[in-house]
Amino acid sequence: MRPLLAEIDIPPSWLALHVAVAWVLSFVSPTLFGVVGDWVGKALVTVGIGIMAGAAVQMLLSRTTIIPRRDPNALVTTGLFSLSRNPIYFADALILLGAVLWLDAILALPLVLTFVLLIQLRFIQDEEARLKAAFGADFDDWAARTHRWIGRK
């Protein structure tokens, strides 16, 4: 049986923790974003959920895992994955940024950066190493034309 900490060391847990800290910080943050923050925040959360769902569907249709630290069965490079090597993690960052704006928690803005760094160090590096090991030159070609977070090269 795996230890509980290994079971909960997954990106959704880290996202939930960061959103919870943003919520706590919202009680001591000065009000800055107001109604605009509500609308922009809700829009970012909605877009993030849409990107996350779309990328998960693409991975499931390709019959590869969406679970971190598992070996991939396929290299998905089309659709959302042609715009980001990590669209689900990009979506997580959008959701967090949206939550910070929606909560009007200016003091929580640095959490977006800490989340991105944490995800990159704890998950992305390992996943990219697994993809390179499994798919070699195909992964290299995809990485050469697609940014890790967002955009084409």
C-alpha positions as CSV (number, residue, x, y, z in Angstrom):
1,M,0.0,0.0,0.0
2,R,1.3,3.4,-0.9
3,P,1.7,6.0,1.8
4,L,-1.1,8.6,2.0
5,L,1.3,11.5,1.1
6,A,2.3,9.8,-2.1
7,E,-1.4,9.3,-3.0
8,I,-2.3,13.0,-2.5
9,D,0.9,14.4,-4.1
10,I,-0.9,15.1,-7.3
11,P,-1.5,18.4,-9.1
12,P,-5.2,18.8,-8.1
13,S,-4.1,18.6,-4.5
14,W,-1.5,21.3,-5.0
15,L,-4.0,23.5,-6.9
16,A,-6.6,23.1,-4.1
17,L,-4.0,24.0,-1.5
18,H,-3.0,27.1,-3.4
19,V,-6.6,28.1,-3.8
20,A,-7.2,27.6,-0.1
21,V,-4.2,29.8,0.8
22,A,-5.6,32.4,-1.7
23,W,-8.9,32.3,0.1
24,V,-7.3,32.8,3.5
25,L,-5.2,35.7,2.1
26,S,-8.4,37.3,0.7
27,F,-9.4,38.1,4.2
28,V,-6.4,40.3,4.8
29,S,-5.8,41.6,1.2
30,P,-6.7,45.1,0.3
31,T,-9.6,45.3,-2.1
32,L,-8.4,46.1,-5.6
33,F,-10.0,44.1,-8.3
34,G,-13.7,44.5,-7.4
35,V,-16.4,43.6,-10.0
36,V,-13.9,43.5,-12.8
37,G,-11.9,40.9,-10.8
38,D,-15.1,38.9,-10.3
39,W,-15.8,38.8,-14.0
40,V,-12.3,38.2,-15.2
41,G,-11.7,35.6,-12.5
42,K,-14.8,33.7,-13.3
43,A,-13.9,33.8,-17.0
44,L,-10.4,32.5,-16.3
45,V,-11.7,29.7,-14.1
46,T,-14.2,28.7,-16.8
47,V,-11.6,28.8,-19.6
48,G,-9.3,26.8,-17.4
49,I,-11.9,24.1,-16.7
50,G,-12.6,23.9,-20.4
51,I,-9.0,23.5,-21.4
52,M,-8.5,20.9,-18.7
53,A,-11.5,18.9,-19.8
54,G,-10.6,19.2,-23.5
55,A,-7.0,18.0,-22.8
56,A,-8.1,15.2,-20.6
57,V,-10.5,14.0,-23.3
58,Q,-7.7,14.1,-25.9
59,M,-5.5,12.0,-23.7
60,L,-8.3,9.5,-22.9
61,L,-9.1,9.2,-26.7
62,S,-5.4,8.5,-27.3
63,R,-5.5,5.8,-24.6
64,T,-2.8,7.4,-22.5
65,T,-2.7,8.2,-18.8
66,I,-3.7,11.5,-17.3
67,I,-2.2,10.4,-14.0
68,P,1.2,11.9,-13.2
69,R,4.2,9.5,-12.7
70,R,2.7,6.8,-14.9
71,D,4.3,5.7,-18.2
72,P,2.6,7.2,-21.2
73,N,1.1,4.9,-23.9
74,A,0.9,7.7,-26.6
75,L,2.4,11.1,-27.4
76,V,-0.4,13.5,-27.9
77,T,0.7,16.5,-30.0
78,T,-2.4,17.7,-31.8
79,G,-5.3,20.0,-30.7
80,L,-4.6,21.6,-27.3
81,F,-1.2,19.8,-27.2
82,S,-0.1,21.7,-30.3
83,L,-0.4,24.9,-28.3
84,S,1.1,23.7,-25.0
85,R,3.1,20.6,-23.9
86,N,1.2,20.8,-20.6
87,P,-2.3,22.2,-21.3
88,I,-3.8,20.7,-18.1
89,Y,-1.1,22.4,-15.9
90,F,-1.6,25.6,-17.9
91,A,-5.3,25.3,-17.1
92,D,-4.5,24.7,-13.4
93,A,-2.5,28.0,-13.4
94,L,-5.4,29.8,-15.2
95,I,-7.8,28.5,-12.6
96,L,-5.6,29.6,-9.7
97,L,-5.1,33.1,-11.3
98,G,-8.9,33.3,-11.8
99,A,-9.5,32.3,-8.2
100,V,-7.1,35.0,-7.0
101,L,-8.9,37.6,-9.0
102,W,-12.3,36.4,-8.1
103,L,-11.4,36.4,-4.4
104,D,-9.9,39.8,-4.8
105,A,-6.8,38.5,-3.0
106,I,-3.9,40.7,-4.3
107,L,-1.6,39.3,-1.7
108,A,-2.1,35.8,-3.2
109,L,-0.8,36.8,-6.7
110,P,2.7,35.3,-6.0
111,L,1.0,31.9,-5.4
112,V,0.5,31.6,-9.2
113,L,4.3,31.8,-9.6
114,T,5.0,29.3,-6.8
115,F,2.4,27.0,-8.2
116,V,3.9,27.1,-11.7
117,L,7.4,26.4,-10.3
118,L,6.2,23.6,-8.0
119,I,4.4,21.9,-10.9
120,Q,7.4,22.2,-13.1
121,L,9.8,20.8,-10.6
122,R,7.5,18.1,-9.1
123,F,5.7,16.9,-12.2
124,I,6.6,18.3,-15.6
125,Q,10.3,17.5,-15.5
126,D,9.6,13.8,-14.7
127,E,6.8,13.6,-17.3
128,E,9.0,15.1,-20.0
129,A,11.8,12.6,-19.2
130,R,9.3,9.8,-19.5
131,L,8.0,11.1,-22.8
132,K,11.5,11.5,-24.1
133,A,12.4,7.9,-23.0
134,A,9.3,6.5,-24.6
135,F,9.1,8.6,-27.8
136,G,12.6,9.9,-28.4
137,A,12.8,12.0,-31.6
138,D,9.0,12.5,-31.8
139,F,9.1,14.1,-28.4
140,D,12.1,16.2,-29.4
141,D,10.3,17.4,-32.5
142,W,7.2,18.3,-30.5
143,A,9.2,20.1,-27.8
144,A,11.1,22.0,-30.5
145,R,7.9,23.5,-31.9
146,T,5.7,23.8,-28.7
147,H,6.4,25.7,-25.5
148,R,6.1,23.9,-22.2
149,W,3.4,26.2,-20.9
150,I,1.8,28.0,-23.8
151,G,2.5,28.9,-27.4
152,R,4.2,27.7,-30.6
153,K,7.9,28.3,-31.1
